[in-house]
Amino acid sequence: MQITLEGFKFKAMELVIEGKHTIEEWLDAGRLLTGMESSLNWWIGDWLVFGEHTYGQKYSQAEAVTKHRQDYLKACNFVSSKVPAQNRISGLSWSHHREVAALPVADQKKWLNKALDNEWAVSELRINMRKSMAEYQNDDEEIGTKSFNLMSWTQEGIRWLKTESRKTPIDQWSEDRKKLIKKDLEPIVEIYNKL
């Protein structure tokens, strides 16, 4: 595979720069590289969604072709399948979009725009979404006016916990972190025990 930009050849294992270039041309090549990096998760996700819809393929062949782990491919597929192209905001990272993927489409756009307008990091977006959910749970007047997809929310929470525990085993987490996560999970355990 090879991509060419006037005087810049992007080979699989090498960037070949030929001839003389202005600083602006050099910076353009850097912008292209950065854009490609930030777009890769979208491209892989959209490719997986297409393969799934067109050929019924899931992850085994994609894993072999891309050499990426299945959990990474699943995350790319999930976000691309849930966040339509018209909701994707170029000024935000793919991880911002992953945070809103489990939400209804209209809510995705609202939260992504808030993140862009307030220049929120991914963690700030997550915190503000949690705060809003807490307000939602405490506001009896609005109970029937907001939509919420419990299954998507649960799956996203499980995915996050699995990812975090792969990075650092749970028995190595700090006591403070364990307490915070336990506190977040308490209402879910309470409801589960009532079912």
N, CA, C and O of each residue as an XYZ file, in Angstrom:
780
protein
N       0.841     -1.187      0.000
C       0.000      0.000      0.000
C       0.880      1.243      0.000
O       1.892      1.295      0.699
N       0.495      2.236     -0.779
C       1.271      3.470     -0.836
C       0.344      4.644     -1.098
O      -0.512      4.586     -1.980
N       0.518      5.704     -0.331
C      -0.222      6.950     -0.519
C       0.805      8.006     -0.874
O       1.880      8.054     -0.275
N       0.489      8.848     -1.837
C       1.451      9.872     -2.244
C       0.851     11.266     -2.116
O      -0.285     11.509     -2.521
N       1.629     12.166     -1.550
C       1.328     13.588     -1.489
C       2.543     14.227     -2.135
O       3.667     13.905     -1.752
N       2.370     15.093     -3.071
C       3.461     15.720     -3.821
C       4.779     15.738     -3.045
O       4.963     16.534     -2.124
N       5.692     14.843     -3.436
C       7.014     14.797     -2.831
C       7.091     13.968     -1.554
O       8.172     13.829     -0.982
N       5.984     13.422     -1.099
C       5.937     12.593      0.106
C       5.299     11.262     -0.261
O       4.151     11.222     -0.704
N       6.033     10.180     -0.081
C       5.490      8.850     -0.357
C       5.338      8.111      0.968
O       6.317      7.853      1.669
N       4.116      7.782      1.289
C       3.807      7.084      2.532
C       3.758      5.589      2.242
O       2.751      5.079      1.749
N       4.834      4.897      2.546
C       4.883      3.451      2.347
C       4.501      2.778      3.665
O       4.406      3.437      4.700
N       4.286      1.485      3.623
C       3.849      0.753      4.815
C       4.812      0.942      5.989
O       4.369      1.076      7.129
N       6.099      0.953      5.729
C       7.081      1.028      6.810
C       8.027      2.217      6.678
O       9.093      2.245      7.294
N       7.630      3.197      5.868
C       8.562      4.298      5.637
C       7.841      5.498      5.025
O       6.900      5.346      4.246
N       8.299      6.682      5.392
C       7.862      7.911      4.737
C       9.068      8.416      3.948
O      10.091      8.778      4.529
N       8.941      8.438      2.625
C      10.029      8.896      1.764
C       9.720     10.333      1.358
O       8.664     10.613      0.790
N      10.656     11.247      1.655
C      10.481     12.657      1.313
C      11.504     13.002      0.241
O      12.712     12.910      0.460
N      11.001     13.397     -0.916
C      11.874     13.690     -2.046
C      11.793     15.158     -2.410
O      10.728     15.769     -2.314
N      12.912     15.727     -2.826
C      12.939     17.111     -3.289
C      12.932     18.104     -2.139
O      12.996     17.728     -0.968
N      12.852     19.381     -2.499
C      12.815     20.447     -1.500
C      11.371     20.827     -1.243
O      10.533     20.782     -2.144
N      11.086     21.203     -0.001
C       9.722     21.545      0.387
C       9.712     22.795      1.239
O      10.638     23.053      2.008
N       8.669     23.553      1.092
C       8.490     24.706      1.977
C       8.037     24.183      3.337
O       7.611     23.034      3.464
N       8.132     25.027      4.333
C       7.672     24.623      5.662
C       6.183     24.305      5.637
O       5.722     23.419      6.356
N       5.431     25.027      4.809
C       3.979     24.783      4.723
C       3.683     23.403      4.137
O       2.763     22.723      4.592
N       4.453     22.985      3.134
C       4.274     21.647      2.563
C       4.612     20.572      3.590
O       3.919     19.561      3.704
N       5.680     20.808      4.328
C       6.074     19.866      5.383
C       4.975     19.780      6.459
O       4.635     18.693      6.926
N       4.427     20.944      6.840
C       3.349     20.963      7.835
C       2.094     20.272      7.294
O       1.399     19.586      8.043
N       1.795     20.447      5.996
C       0.650     19.764      5.382
C       0.788     18.249      5.496
O      -0.186     17.548      5.768
N       2.001     17.754      5.289
C       2.240     16.308      5.425
C       1.979     15.874      6.872
O       1.403     14.813      7.112
N       2.403     16.694      7.825
C       2.147     16.394      9.241
C       0.656     16.393      9.560
O       0.172     15.552     10.317
N      -0.068     17.351      8.970
C      -1.527     17.398      9.166
C      -2.190     16.144      8.596
O      -3.109     15.584      9.194
N      -1.711     15.720      7.440
C      -2.242     14.509      6.826
C      -1.995     13.301      7.731
O      -2.890     12.483      7.942
N      -0.782     13.195      8.261
C      -0.455     12.081      9.157
C      -1.355     12.089     10.393
O      -1.895     11.054     10.783
N      -1.509     13.244     10.995
C      -2.340     13.365     12.190
C      -3.793     13.050     11.864
O      -4.475     12.374     12.635
N      -4.259     13.535     10.734
C      -5.631     13.255     10.321
C      -5.865     11.779     10.079
O      -6.920     11.242     10.416
N      -4.867     11.122      9.487
C      -4.990      9.688      9.238
C      -5.044      8.927     10.554
O      -5.831      7.993     10.710
N      -4.211      9.330     11.490
C      -4.187      8.651     12.790
C      -5.529      8.801     13.495
O      -6.069      7.824     14.012
N      -6.069     10.014     13.520
C      -7.322     10.243     14.239
C      -8.517      9.657     13.497
O      -9.575      9.467     14.097
N      -8.375      9.370     12.217
C      -9.467      8.803     11.429
C      -9.448      7.279     11.388
O     -10.438      6.663     10.993
N      -8.354      6.673     11.782
C      -8.190      5.229     11.630
C      -9.303      4.433     12.305
O      -9.841      3.505     11.702
N      -9.660      4.776     13.545
C     -10.723      4.033     14.237
C     -12.048      4.124     13.487
O     -12.800      3.152     13.415
N     -12.328      5.316     12.924
C     -13.560      5.477     12.139
C     -13.503      4.615     10.887
O     -14.468      3.922     10.566
N     -12.395      4.652     10.188
C     -12.274      3.894      8.951
C     -12.422      2.397      9.209
O     -13.141      1.700      8.493
N     -11.733      1.913     10.242
C     -11.834      0.488     10.565
C     -13.264      0.152     10.979
O     -13.805     -0.869     10.554
N     -13.878      0.994     11.800
C     -15.254      0.757     12.232
C     -16.229      0.739     11.074
O     -17.071     -0.154     10.984
N     -16.125      1.719     10.185
C     -17.028      1.776      9.028
C     -16.797      0.578      8.096
O     -17.740      0.046      7.510
N     -15.542      0.167      7.968
C     -15.197     -1.010      7.165
C     -15.835     -2.260      7.756
O     -16.368     -3.094      7.025
N     -15.781     -2.390      9.089
C     -16.391     -3.537      9.758
C     -17.914     -3.536      9.610
O     -18.519     -4.578      9.355
N     -18.524     -2.368      9.770
C     -19.982     -2.262      9.623
C     -20.389     -2.675      8.206
O     -21.354     -3.416      8.021
N     -19.651     -2.193      7.216
C     -19.927     -2.566      5.819
C     -19.804     -4.076      5.633
O     -20.686     -4.701      5.044
N     -18.722     -4.664      6.130
C     -18.502     -6.108      6.000
C     -19.591     -6.922      6.671
O     -20.025     -7.956      6.163
N     -20.017     -6.438      7.812
C     -21.072     -7.131      8.546
C     -22.390     -7.094      7.771
O     -23.070     -8.111      7.638
N     -22.745     -5.907      7.261
C     -24.004     -5.751      6.520
C     -23.958     -6.412      5.148
O     -24.955     -6.973      4.693
N     -22.819     -6.348      4.496
C     -22.723     -6.846      3.125
C     -22.433     -8.341      3.052
O     -23.024     -9.055      2.242
N     -21.523     -8.812      3.900
C     -21.085    -10.202      3.803
C     -21.448    -11.044      5.024
O     -21.221    -12.254      5.038
N     -22.011    -10.404      6.045
C     -22.332    -11.131      7.265
C     -21.101    -11.493      8.073
O     -21.163    -12.338      8.966
N     -19.987    -10.858      7.761
C     -18.733    -11.175      8.449
C     -18.651    -10.456      9.783
O     -19.120     -9.329      9.937
N     -18.052    -11.127     10.724
C     -17.846    -10.505     12.025
C     -16.366    -10.212     12.197
O     -15.810     -9.395     11.464
N     -15.722    -10.864     13.151
C     -14.390    -10.424     13.524
C     -13.241    -11.367     13.159
O     -12.097    -10.919     13.093
N     -13.499    -12.630     12.925
C     -12.385    -13.555     12.718
C     -11.548    -13.167     11.506
O     -10.320    -13.130     11.585
N     -12.210    -12.876     10.380
C     -11.450    -12.493      9.185
C     -10.844    -11.098      9.351
O      -9.721    -10.851      8.913
N     -11.582    -10.196      9.977
C     -11.064     -8.839     10.197
C      -9.840     -8.879     11.108
O      -8.882     -8.131     10.910
N      -9.880     -9.749     12.097
C      -8.743     -9.902     13.012
C      -7.504    -10.380     12.243
O      -6.400     -9.880     12.457
N      -7.699    -11.338     11.358
C      -6.585    -11.877     10.576
C      -6.004    -10.824      9.635
O      -4.786    -10.735      9.476
N      -6.871    -10.030      9.015
C      -6.418     -9.026      8.039
C      -5.747     -7.842      8.724
O      -4.698     -7.379      8.274
N      -6.345     -7.348      9.811
C      -5.844     -6.122     10.436
C      -4.772     -6.364     11.488
O      -3.999     -5.462     11.814
N      -4.726     -7.582     12.020
C      -3.806     -7.937     13.122
C      -4.160     -7.200     14.409
O      -3.341     -7.103     15.323
N      -5.389     -6.681     14.476
C      -5.877     -6.028     15.697
C      -6.664     -7.038     16.515
O      -7.264     -7.966     15.973
N      -6.653     -6.840     17.844
C      -7.410     -7.714     18.741
C      -8.909     -7.500     18.547
O      -9.363     -6.434     18.130
N      -9.659     -8.556     18.869
C     -11.093     -8.521     18.675
C     -11.779     -7.437     19.508
O     -12.746     -6.833     19.043
N     -11.299     -7.174     20.734
C     -11.942     -6.145     21.562
C     -11.792     -4.764     20.927
O     -12.708     -3.946     21.004
N     -10.644     -4.497     20.300
C     -10.447     -3.228     19.595
C     -11.397     -3.137     18.400
O     -12.036     -2.107     18.186
N     -11.485     -4.211     17.630
C     -12.368     -4.229     16.470
C     -13.825     -4.062     16.882
O     -14.583     -3.355     16.217
N     -14.216     -4.701     17.965
C     -15.590     -4.568     18.459
C     -15.888     -3.130     18.865
O     -16.974     -2.617     18.598
N     -14.921     -2.482     19.512
C     -15.119     -1.082     19.919
C     -15.282     -0.184     18.692
O     -16.169      0.670     18.660
N     -14.429     -0.377     17.685
C     -14.531      0.419     16.456
C     -15.878      0.182     15.777
O     -16.528      1.127     15.330
N     -16.294     -1.078     15.701
C     -17.567     -1.430     15.080
C     -18.732     -0.813     15.852
O     -19.650     -0.248     15.257
N     -18.689     -0.925     17.175
C     -19.770     -0.402     18.005
C     -19.948      1.097     17.792
O     -21.060      1.569     17.558
N     -18.857      1.836     17.873
C     -18.947      3.291     17.752
C     -19.396      3.695     16.354
O     -20.258      4.562     16.212
N     -18.828      3.082     15.321
C     -19.226      3.427     13.953
C     -20.680      3.063     13.670
O     -21.369      3.777     12.942
N     -21.149      1.957     14.243
C     -22.531      1.544     13.978
C     -23.542      2.385     14.754
O     -24.698      2.497     14.346
N     -23.117      2.970     15.860
C     -24.041      3.733     16.707
C     -23.996      5.239     16.448
O     -25.001      5.927     16.626
N     -22.849      5.750     16.033
C     -22.707      7.204     15.826
C     -22.712      7.471     14.322
O     -21.713      7.221     13.648
N     -23.837      7.981     13.786
C     -23.899      8.232     12.346
C     -22.919      9.327     11.919
O     -22.545     10.188     12.715
N     -22.518      9.277     10.667
C     -21.528     10.224     10.143
C     -21.922     11.674     10.406
O     -21.057     12.504     10.686
N     -23.212     11.992     10.321
C     -23.632     13.379     10.536
C     -23.486     13.818     11.990
O     -23.556     15.014     12.271
N     -23.286     12.894     12.911
C     -23.074     13.259     14.319
C     -21.591     13.371     14.674
O     -21.256     13.845     15.759
N     -20.724     12.954     13.801
C     -19.287     12.945     14.088
C     -18.727     14.360     13.928
O     -18.952     15.030     12.920
N     -18.001     14.783     14.937
C     -17.467     16.150     14.947
C     -15.947     16.082     14.857
O     -15.294     15.495     15.720
N     -15.390     16.683     13.816
C     -13.951     16.571     13.559
C     -13.087     17.218     14.635
O     -11.919     16.854     14.774
N     -13.617     18.148     15.384
C     -12.828     18.782     16.438
C     -12.729     17.963     17.713
O     -12.098     18.392     18.678
N     -13.350     16.783     17.726
C     -13.335     15.919     18.908
C     -12.693     14.581     18.558
O     -12.699     14.162     17.401
N     -12.148     13.925     19.555
C     -11.498     12.632     19.342
C     -12.530     11.520     19.168
O     -13.706     11.678     19.498
N     -12.061     10.403     18.645
C     -12.911      9.219     18.519
C     -13.392      8.790     19.905
O     -14.516      8.311     20.051
N     -12.551      8.959     20.913
C     -12.921      8.578     22.279
C     -14.087      9.411     22.804
O     -14.910      8.897     23.563
N     -14.177     10.669     22.424
C     -15.353     11.475     22.779
C     -16.619     10.813     22.213
O     -17.642     10.703     22.889
N     -16.515     10.385     20.973
C     -17.662      9.771     20.309
C     -18.001      8.422     20.945
O     -19.169      8.045     21.031
N     -16.975      7.705     21.385
C     -17.219      6.425     22.063
C     -18.035      6.653     23.331
O     -18.882      5.828     23.673
N     -17.795      7.747     24.027
C     -18.523      8.047     25.262
C     -20.020      8.224     25.031
O     -20.825      7.896     25.903
N     -20.397      8.739     23.864
C     -21.816      9.011     23.606
C     -22.483      7.935     22.748
O     -23.683      8.016     22.487
N     -21.735      6.943     22.311
C     -22.256      5.959     21.358
C     -23.491      5.219     21.855
O     -24.347      4.854     21.049
N     -23.604      4.989     23.149
C     -24.745      4.241     23.688
C     -26.000      5.108     23.813
O     -27.083      4.593     24.090
N     -25.861      6.402     23.613
C     -27.004      7.316     23.750
C     -27.848      7.345     22.477
O     -27.369      6.985     21.401
N     -29.110      7.776     22.601
C     -29.905      8.004     21.384
C     -29.205      9.049     20.502
O     -28.501      9.924     21.005
N     -29.407      8.946     19.199
C     -28.709      9.798     18.229
C     -28.847     11.289     18.548
O     -27.864     12.024     18.455
N     -30.026     11.742     18.915
C     -30.235     13.175     19.208
C     -29.414     13.608     20.416
O     -28.877     14.716     20.435
N     -29.314     12.753     21.415
C     -28.521     13.088     22.607
C     -27.025     13.080     22.314
O     -26.270     13.842     22.917
N     -26.595     12.223     21.394
C     -25.181     12.195     21.012
C     -24.727     13.568     20.544
O     -23.723     14.103     21.013
N     -25.487     14.127     19.611
C     -25.129     15.421     19.017
C     -25.093     16.500     20.090
O     -24.192     17.339     20.101
N     -26.072     16.481     20.991
C     -26.142     17.474     22.062
C     -24.875     17.407     22.927
O     -24.259     18.436     23.205
N     -24.489     16.200     23.351
C     -23.317     16.061     24.224
C     -22.016     16.346     23.488
O     -21.100     16.938     24.059
N     -21.926     15.937     22.243
C     -20.706     16.218     21.472
C     -20.532     17.716     21.263
O     -19.418     18.231     21.359
N     -21.623     18.417     20.980
C     -21.534     19.873     20.831
C     -21.139     20.545     22.142
O     -20.362     21.499     22.139
N     -21.672     20.052     23.270
C     -21.280     20.597     24.572
C     -19.783     20.382     24.803
O     -19.085     21.280     25.275
N     -19.301     19.190     24.467
C     -17.876     18.887     24.645
C     -17.012     19.807     23.788
O     -15.974     20.292     24.239
N     -17.443     20.044     22.556
C     -16.692     20.923     21.659
C     -16.725     22.364     22.163
O     -15.686     23.021     22.239
N     -17.920     22.856     22.507
C     -18.075     24.245     22.952
C     -17.310     24.528     24.240
O     -16.766     25.618     24.421
N     -17.271     23.535     25.140
C     -16.611     23.721     26.438
C     -15.179     23.211     26.461
O     -14.501     23.289     27.486
N     -14.719     22.685     25.320
C     -13.369     22.130     25.193
C     -13.105     21.068     26.264
O     -12.054     21.067     26.904
N     -14.074     20.166     26.449
C     -13.952     19.115     27.449
C     -13.039     17.999     26.965
O     -13.092     17.592     25.804
N     -12.210     17.516     27.862
C     -11.480     16.275     27.634
C     -12.501     15.139     27.726
O     -13.631     15.359     28.162
N     -12.120     13.953     27.328
C     -13.031     12.807     27.367
C     -13.547     12.580     28.790
O     -14.734     12.324     28.991
N     -12.657     12.675     29.766
C     -13.062     12.455     31.159
C     -14.076     13.505     31.622
O     -14.982     13.196     32.396
N     -13.924     14.739     31.151
C     -14.882     15.795     31.516
C     -16.248     15.539     30.887
O     -17.281     15.781     31.511
N     -16.248     15.055     29.665
C     -17.509     14.693     29.014
C     -18.200     13.594     29.816
O     -19.398     13.674     30.088
N     -17.439     12.569     30.191
C     -17.992     11.452     30.956
C     -18.576     11.943     32.283
O     -19.680     11.545     32.655
N     -17.850     12.797     32.993
C     -18.308     13.323     34.289
C     -19.596     14.122     34.115
O     -20.542     13.957     34.885
N     -19.630     14.978     33.112
C     -20.829     15.799     32.887
C     -22.026     14.956     32.470
O     -23.161     15.262     32.836
N     -21.779     13.904     31.712
C     -22.872     13.004     31.350
C     -23.396     12.282     32.590
O     -24.604     12.111     32.749
N     -22.482     11.858     33.469
C     -22.898     11.189     34.716
C     -23.697     12.135     35.605
O     -24.713     11.754     36.187
N     -23.224     13.362     35.697
C     -23.957     14.355     36.503
C     -25.367     14.535     35.959
O     -26.333     14.587     36.720
N     -25.477     14.627     34.660
C     -26.776     14.799     34.034
C     -27.672     13.587     34.308
O     -28.871     13.737     34.546
N     -27.087     12.391     34.273
C     -27.864     11.183     34.551
C     -28.344     11.195     35.999
O     -29.467     10.777     36.281
N     -27.511     11.667     36.912
C     -27.912     11.756     38.317
C     -29.068     12.738     38.465
O     -30.012     12.485     39.212
N     -28.990     13.867     37.745
C     -30.087     14.843     37.777
C     -31.347     14.215     37.185
O     -32.453     14.433     37.680
N     -31.170     13.445     36.137
C     -32.297     12.772     35.494
C     -32.974     11.826     36.489
O     -34.202     11.772     36.568
N     -32.163     11.082     37.248
C     -32.707     10.125     38.205
C     -33.400     10.825     39.370
O     -34.314     10.258     39.970
N     -32.986     12.035     39.698
C     -33.564     12.749     40.838
C     -34.704     13.691     40.454
O     -35.330     14.280     41.335
N     -34.980     13.842     39.182
C     -35.974     14.801     38.731
C     -37.257     14.080     38.333
O     -37.407     13.642     37.192
N     -38.184     13.961     39.289
C     -39.430     13.222     39.051
C     -40.275     13.832     37.950
O     -40.991     13.105     37.261
N     -40.216     15.134     37.761
C     -41.058     15.805     36.774
C     -40.697     15.410     35.342
O     -41.563     15.368     34.469
N     -39.435     15.126     35.110
C     -39.001     14.860     33.742
C     -38.860     13.374     33.430
O     -38.385     13.029     32.347
N     -39.252     12.487     34.332
C     -39.025     11.054     34.147
C     -39.485     10.571     32.774
O     -38.750      9.840     32.111
N     -40.661     10.955     32.337
C     -41.184     10.454     31.078
C     -40.686     11.181     29.847
O     -41.050     10.795     28.736
N     -39.875     12.210     29.990
C     -39.515     13.017     28.826
C     -38.165     12.673     28.229
O     -37.853     13.129     27.129
N     -37.355     11.885     28.916
C     -36.030     11.567     28.383
C     -35.973     10.102     27.985
O     -36.521      9.242     28.675
N     -35.312      9.820     26.873
C     -35.164      8.431     26.455
C     -33.825      7.908     26.966
O     -32.859      8.655     27.120
N     -33.799      6.605     27.222
C     -32.591      6.013     27.768
C     -32.535      4.561     27.338
O     -33.516      3.838     27.514
N     -31.443      4.119     26.792
C     -31.292      2.748     26.339
C     -30.469      1.987     27.367
O     -29.240      2.049     27.361
N     -31.161      1.263     28.255
C     -30.499      0.551     29.347
C     -29.524     -0.490     28.829
O     -28.426     -0.623     29.369
N     -29.898     -1.230     27.798
C     -29.034     -2.292     27.293
C     -27.716     -1.721     26.773
O     -26.649     -2.242     27.096
N     -27.777     -0.660     25.972
C     -26.550     -0.056     25.443
C     -25.696      0.502     26.569
O     -24.474      0.358     26.564
N     -26.343      1.135     27.528
C     -25.615      1.718     28.652
C     -24.910      0.629     29.442
O     -23.750      0.789     29.823
N     -25.601     -0.479     29.691
C     -25.020     -1.591     30.442
C     -23.847     -2.193     29.684
O     -22.792     -2.438     30.268
N     -24.019     -2.434     28.391
C     -22.945     -3.014     27.581
C     -21.722     -2.109     27.554
O     -20.588     -2.584     27.621
N     -21.954     -0.815     27.456
C     -20.835      0.129     27.427
C     -20.109      0.122     28.776
O     -18.880      0.188     28.820
N     -20.867      0.043     29.871
C     -20.256     -0.027     31.204
C     -19.425     -1.282     31.385
O     -18.326     -1.232     31.936
N     -19.947     -2.402     30.925
C     -19.210     -3.667     31.011
C     -17.949     -3.594     30.169
O     -16.883     -4.034     30.601
N     -18.067     -3.031     28.949
C     -16.889     -2.891     28.085
C     -15.816     -2.058     28.760
O     -14.633     -2.396     28.710
N     -16.233     -0.962     29.393
C     -15.279     -0.087     30.066
C     -14.590     -0.827     31.212
O     -13.370     -0.749     31.357
N     -15.371     -1.547     32.031
C     -14.785     -2.284     33.153
C     -13.798     -3.347     32.680
O     -12.731     -3.513     33.273
N     -14.148     -4.068     31.615
C     -13.248     -5.093     31.076
C     -11.957     -4.468     30.555
O     -10.864     -4.985     30.788
N     -12.100     -3.351     29.849
C     -10.916     -2.667     29.309
C     -10.005     -2.200     30.438
O      -8.791     -2.398     30.392
N     -10.602     -1.581     31.448
C      -9.813     -1.088     32.588
C      -9.135     -2.226     33.333
O      -7.986     -2.093     33.756
N      -9.837     -3.352     33.500
C      -9.246     -4.474     34.239
C      -8.164     -5.182     33.428
O      -7.295     -5.843     33.997
N      -8.213     -5.046     32.075
C      -7.122     -5.586     31.261
C      -5.877     -4.713     31.382
O      -4.753     -5.215     31.401
N      -6.093     -3.395     31.464
C      -4.958     -2.471     31.613
C      -4.256     -2.723     32.940
O      -3.033     -2.849     33.002
N      -5.055     -2.794     33.997
C      -4.532     -3.036     35.344
C      -5.491     -3.987     36.048
O      -6.668     -3.662     36.208
N      -5.015     -5.150     36.471
C      -5.908     -6.088     37.167
C      -6.583     -5.420     38.373
O      -5.983     -4.590     39.057
N      -7.829     -5.798     38.614
C      -8.623     -5.163     39.672
C      -7.935     -5.234     41.029
O      -8.016     -4.291     41.815
N      -7.259     -6.344     41.309
C      -6.598     -6.461     42.620
C      -5.433     -5.481     42.787
O      -4.904     -5.328     43.889
N      -5.030     -4.816     41.693
C      -3.966     -3.807     41.763
C      -4.512     -2.379     41.771
O      -3.736     -1.428     41.863
N      -5.832     -2.213     41.676
C      -6.436     -0.886     41.725
C      -6.286     -0.315     43.120
O      -6.267     -1.055     44.103
N      -6.180      1.006     43.207
C      -6.095      1.655     44.512
C      -7.429      1.496     45.246
O      -8.475      1.298     44.628
N      -7.369      1.585     46.566
C      -8.595      1.464     47.366
C      -9.578      2.585     47.024
O     -10.788      2.359     46.998
N      -9.066      3.796     46.762
C      -9.940      4.910     46.397
C     -10.693      4.616     45.106
O     -11.892      4.872     45.001
N      -9.977      4.076     44.129
C     -10.619      3.765     42.846
C     -11.689      2.691     43.029
O     -12.785      2.792     42.477
N     -11.356      1.658     43.814
C     -12.328      0.589     44.071
C     -13.581      1.142     44.745
O     -14.700      0.765     44.397
N     -13.384      2.040     45.715
C     -14.531      2.623     46.432
C     -15.416      3.434     45.487
O     -16.642      3.339     45.542
N     -14.789      4.233     44.618
C     -15.567      5.043     43.673
C     -16.392      4.171     42.722
O     -17.561      4.454     42.460
N     -15.767      3.115     42.215
C     -16.479      2.237     41.285
C     -17.583      1.484     42.014
O     -18.681      1.322     41.481
N     -17.298      1.016     43.244
C     -18.339      0.344     44.040
C     -19.528      1.274     44.252
O     -20.684      0.863     44.149
N     -19.220      2.539     44.551
C     -20.288      3.513     44.786
C     -21.143      3.684     43.527
O     -22.368      3.759     43.610
N     -20.487      3.746     42.354
C     -21.216      3.875     41.099
C     -22.078      2.641     40.813
O     -23.151      2.755     40.220
N     -21.606      1.462     41.236
C     -22.319      0.222     40.943
C     -23.408     -0.122     41.963
O     -24.281     -0.943     41.680
N     -23.364      0.497     43.143
C     -24.342      0.176     44.196
C     -25.790      0.249     43.730
O     -26.543     -0.690     43.990
N     -26.224      1.321     43.049
C     -27.621      1.358     42.616
C     -27.985      0.221     41.662
O     -29.113     -0.273     41.681
N     -27.041     -0.186     40.840
C     -27.302     -1.271     39.904
C     -27.468     -2.588     40.662
O     -28.363     -3.378     40.361
N     -26.602     -2.816     41.641
C     -26.689     -4.041     42.459
C     -28.012     -4.058     43.238
O     -28.663     -5.097     43.346
N     -28.396     -2.904     43.775
C     -29.664     -2.813     44.498
C     -30.842     -3.198     43.618
O     -31.699     -3.984     44.021
N     -30.879     -2.645     42.425
C     -31.963     -2.956     41.483
C     -31.912     -4.420     41.087
O     -32.943     -5.089     41.026
N     -30.711     -4.916     40.817
C     -30.546     -6.330     40.453
C     -31.105     -7.238     41.547
O     -31.799     -8.212     41.255
N     -30.807     -6.925     42.787
C     -31.275     -7.747     43.906
C     -32.795     -7.713     44.065
O     -33.379     -8.631     44.640
N     -33.435     -6.662     43.561
C     -34.895     -6.556     43.645
C     -35.596     -7.297     42.512
O     -36.800     -7.543     42.589
N     -34.866     -7.652     41.469
C     -35.475     -8.329     40.318
C     -35.787     -9.780     40.623
O     -36.302    -10.495     39.764
